[in-house]
Amino acid sequence: MTRVAAVDCGTNSIRLLVADADPTTGELVDLDRRMTIVRLGQGVDRTGRLAPEALERTFAACREYAAVIKEHGAERLRFVATSASRDAENRDDFVRGVLDILGVEPEVISGDQEAEFSFTGATRELAGRDHLDRPYLVVDIGGGSTEFVVGEEHVRAARSVDVGCVRMTERHLVRDGAVTDPPTEEQIAAMRADIERALDLAEESVPLAEARTLVGLAGSVTTVSAIAQELPAYDSARIHHSRVSRDRVREITEWLLHSTHAERAAVPSLHPGRVDVIAAGALVLLSIMERTGAEEVVVSEHDILDGIAWSVA
């Protein structure tokens, strides 16, 4: 066993996994897995820069994670940063802060690298499940971007497009500095059109229609599963490898798009940091299912974070 630590810093959240990895058996045993909503991508789509308060929230989470990594005695650490820090003019400030706190430089990876990690993390444990047909289409709906990957044992085609729950919310649902409560039909239509254009781009590189099993990753997808199951609290064990039908995703998405902030906040399984962005994330998922004809989505709690951990091991 090799004890490794992996950090995935996205547009909306930063996550840590400390695990014992055995590459000979393919076993990854979690020791600590946690997530913090930091909204690193706050305003990036509009300003092109990481906001000072967003950087400080992220650095505070890094300090917490440094203590956890030290406590568990991880031998190796890899820190991967995705969409928001890839786009920002002042990303050097981010790099220096992480290096000071954790002792490693964040790797600002490309969308294609992001897709590779997501596919490995999501599918490595699905190989023995005969009831899931291949090829897989893995979709990782993040805060700033969505990764599409088609493959069997290995990646065959991948594409990252700039639609995510935070980016779509800020681009289409914010008026006068606040999220419209609830959004207007015009706002929803503009967001749908934006997502459809992104799917057109994805299809230029990735044969979406060839996939036999849709695997959905990240907070928007896992939250939709939690809502679909009417869980009294977020329960990772019940969400991992759950299945949600397209009709149920459509029903949940329509409710989210036409609900108020207070109504969404009252959902017990919905993290407070996702209340304002979950409607956009759910619409991205629904649009993908409609485009591909997928009757259901297989929800995975194992994603880019697990792929990063395997790359370290």
Residue pairs with C-beta under 8 A, 6 or more apart in sequence:
1 20
1 21
1 22
1 29
2 20
2 21
2 22
2 23
2 75
2 76
2 312
2 313
3 18
3 19
3 20
3 21
3 31
3 72
3 73
3 74
3 75
3 76
4 18
4 19
4 20
4 21
4 74
4 75
4 76
4 77
4 78
4 309
4 312
4 313
5 16
5 17
5 18
5 69
5 72
5 74
5 76
5 77
5 78
5 309
5 312
6 16
6 17
6 19
6 77
6 78
6 79
6 80
6 305
6 306
6 308
6 309
6 312
7 14
7 15
7 16
7 17
7 62
7 65
7 77
7 78
7 79
7 80
7 102
7 106
7 308
8 14
8 15
8 80
8 82
8 304
8 305
8 308
9 15
9 40
9 58
9 79
9 80
9 81
9 82
9 85
9 98
9 106
10 40
10 41
10 82
10 83
10 84
10 142
10 143
10 144
10 218
11 39
11 40
11 41
11 44
11 82
11 83
11 84
11 142
11 143
11 144
11 145
11 164
11 166
11 167
12 37
12 38
12 39
12 40
12 41
12 142
12 143
12 144
12 164
12 165
12 166
12 219
12 273
12 274
12 277
13 35
13 36
13 37
13 38
13 143
13 219
13 273
14 35
14 36
14 38
14 40
14 58
14 61
14 62
14 65
15 33
15 34
15 35
15 36
15 305
16 32
16 33
16 34
16 35
16 65
16 68
16 69
16 305
17 30
17 32
17 33
17 305
17 306
17 308
17 309
18 30
18 31
18 32
18 33
18 68
18 69
18 72
18 74
19 28
19 29
19 30
19 31
19 33
19 309
20 28
20 29
20 31
21 27
21 28
21 29
21 309
21 310
21 312
21 313
22 28
22 313
23 310
23 313
26 124
26 125
28 306
28 309
28 310
28 313
31 72
32 68
32 72
33 305
34 65
34 68
35 219
36 61
36 64
37 271
37 272
37 273
37 274
38 54
38 57
38 58
38 60
38 61
39 54
39 57
39 143
39 166
39 273
40 50
40 54
40 55
40 57
40 58
40 84
40 85
40 94
41 50
41 54
41 83
41 84
41 143
41 144
41 166
41 167
42 51
42 53
42 54
42 166
43 49
43 51
43 54
43 170
44 50
44 84
44 87
44 88
44 144
45 144
45 167
45 170
45 171
46 170
48 87
48 88
48 89
49 88
49 89
49 90
50 84
50 85
50 88
50 90
50 91
50 93
50 94
55 93
55 94
55 97
58 94
58 97
59 97
59 98
59 101
62 97
62 98
62 101
62 102
63 101
65 102
66 101
66 102
69 77
69 102
76 312
76 313
77 102
77 103
77 104
77 312
78 104
78 107
78 308
78 309
78 311
78 312
79 98
79 102
79 104
79 105
79 106
79 107
80 106
80 107
80 109
80 114
80 117
80 304
80 308
81 94
81 98
81 106
81 107
81 108
81 109
82 108
82 109
82 114
82 142
82 144
82 145
82 304
83 111
83 142
83 143
83 144
83 145
83 162
83 164
83 167
84 143
84 144
85 91
85 94
85 106
85 108
86 108
86 109
86 110
87 144
88 94
91 108
94 106
95 105
95 106
95 108
98 104
98 105
98 106
99 105
99 106
109 117
110 160
111 145
111 147
111 158
111 159
111 160
111 161
112 158
112 159
112 160
114 140
114 145
114 147
114 160
114 304
115 138
115 140
115 147
115 148
115 149
115 155
115 158
115 159
115 160
116 149
116 155
116 158
116 307
117 304
117 307
117 308
117 311
118 138
118 140
118 147
118 149
118 217
118 303
118 304
118 307
119 136
119 138
119 149
119 151
119 155
119 158
119 307
120 306
120 307
120 310
120 311
121 217
121 300
121 302
121 303
121 304
121 305
121 306
121 307
121 308
121 309
121 310
122 136
122 138
122 140
122 215
122 217
122 300
122 302
122 303
122 306
122 307
123 136
123 138
123 151
123 215
124 302
124 306
124 310
125 302
126 132
126 136
126 215
126 298
127 153
132 213
132 298
133 212
133 213
134 152
134 212
134 213
135 150
135 151
135 152
135 156
135 210
135 211
135 212
135 213
136 149
136 150
136 151
136 152
136 211
136 212
136 213
136 214
136 215
137 148
137 149
137 150
137 206
137 208
137 211
137 213
137 214
137 215
137 292
137 294
138 147
138 148
138 149
138 150
138 151
138 215
138 217
139 146
139 147
139 148
139 149
139 214
139 215
139 216
139 217
139 221
139 285
139 288
140 146
140 147
140 149
140 217
140 218
140 303
140 304
141 164
141 165
141 216
141 217
141 218
141 220
141 221
141 281
141 284
141 285
142 164
142 165
142 218
143 164
143 165
143 166
143 167
143 277
144 162
144 164
144 166
144 167
145 160
145 161
145 162
145 163
145 164
145 167
146 160
146 161
146 163
146 164
146 198
146 202
146 284
146 288
147 158
147 159
147 160
148 158
148 159
148 160
148 161
148 202
148 206
148 208
149 155
149 157
149 158
149 206
150 156
150 157
150 158
150 206
150 207
150 208
150 210
150 211
151 157
157 205
157 206
157 207
158 205
158 206
159 201
159 202
159 204
159 205
159 206
161 198
161 199
161 201
161 202
162 198
163 194
163 195
163 198
163 284
164 280
164 281
164 284
165 219
165 220
165 274
165 277
165 278
165 280
165 281
165 284
166 277
166 280
168 191
168 194
168 195
168 280
168 281
168 283
168 284
169 179
169 276
169 277
169 279
169 280
171 191
171 194
172 183
172 187
172 188
172 190
172 191
172 194
172 280
173 179
173 180
173 183
173 187
173 191
173 279
173 280
174 180
179 261
179 276
180 187
181 260
181 261
182 257
182 258
182 259
182 260
183 191
183 257
183 258
183 279
188 257
188 283
191 280
191 283
192 283
192 287
195 283
195 284
195 287
196 287
196 291
199 208
199 287
199 288
199 291
202 208
203 291
208 288
208 291
208 292
209 292
209 293
211 292
211 294
213 298
214 288
214 289
214 292
214 294
214 296
214 297
214 298
215 297
215 298
215 299
215 300
216 285
216 297
216 298
216 299
216 300
217 300
217 303
217 304
218 303
218 304
219 271
219 274
219 281
220 274
220 277
220 278
220 280
220 281
220 282
220 284
220 285
221 281
221 285
221 297
221 299
222 234
222 239
222 299
222 301
223 234
223 269
223 270
223 271
223 274
223 278
223 281
223 282
224 244
224 249
224 252
224 253
224 278
224 281
224 282
224 285
224 299
225 239
225 242
225 244
225 299
226 234
226 235
226 239
226 269
226 270
227 252
227 267
227 269
227 270
228 242
228 244
228 248
228 249
228 252
229 238
229 239
229 242
231 238
231 239
231 268
231 269
232 268
232 269
233 268
233 269
234 269
234 271
235 269
236 301
239 299
239 301
240 299
240 300
240 301
240 302
241 298
241 299
241 300
242 298
242 299
243 296
243 297
243 298
243 299
244 296
244 297
244 299
245 295
245 296
246 286
246 289
246 290
246 294
246 295
246 296
246 297
249 282
249 285
249 286
249 289
249 297
250 286
252 282
253 279
253 282
253 283
253 285
253 286
256 264
256 278
256 279
256 282
257 279
257 282
257 283
259 279
261 275
261 276
264 270
264 275
264 276
264 278
264 279
265 272
265 275
270 278
274 281
285 297
288 294
289 297
